[in-house]
Amino acid sequence: MTAPTTIERSGPAIRATLAECSSDECAEFETDFREAALQASRTFDLAPLDAVRENLT
């Protein structure tokens, strides 16, 4: 039996993991996250950032 793995879903943790595994996906995540952060700063709605974090599969 193996222990469950917990994966942190914060922006920095996601970026660090992608940087280790796939530079292309890391760059895409950075672009998407920055665009979502800009939108969130204009609207005061964090939903765009949440969507970027949750849409990783």
C-alpha positions in Angstrom: 0.0 0.0 0.0 1.3 3.5 -0.9 0.7 6.7 0.9 -1.4 9.3 -1.0 0.5 12.1 -2.6 -0.5 15.7 -1.8 0.3 18.2 -4.5 0.3 21.9 -3.6 -1.8 23.9 -6.1 -0.3 27.3 -5.5 1.1 29.3 -8.4 4.7 29.0 -7.2 4.5 25.3 -6.6 2.9 24.6 -10.0 5.5 26.7 -11.7 8.4 25.0 -9.9 7.0 21.5 -10.8 6.5 22.5 -14.5 10.0 24.1 -14.6 11.5 20.7 -13.6 9.3 18.7 -16.0 8.6 20.7 -19.1 9.9 24.1 -20.0 7.3 24.6 -22.7 4.4 23.9 -20.3 6.1 26.2 -17.7 6.3 29.0 -20.2 2.6 28.5 -21.1 1.6 28.5 -17.5 3.5 31.7 -16.8 1.8 33.4 -19.7 -1.6 32.2 -18.7 -1.0 33.1 -15.0 0.2 36.6 -15.8 -2.8 37.3 -18.1 -5.2 36.0 -15.4 -3.4 38.2 -12.8 -3.8 41.3 -14.9 -7.5 40.5 -15.4 -7.9 39.9 -11.7 -6.2 43.2 -10.9 -8.7 45.1 -13.1 -11.8 43.3 -11.9 -10.9 42.4 -8.3 -12.1 38.9 -9.1 -9.7 36.0 -8.4 -11.7 33.5 -10.6 -9.3 33.9 -13.6 -6.3 32.9 -11.4 -8.3 30.0 -9.9 -9.2 28.8 -13.4 -5.5 28.8 -14.5 -4.6 26.7 -11.5 -7.5 24.3 -11.8 -7.2 23.7 -15.6 -3.9 21.9 -15.3 -4.2 18.2 -16.1 
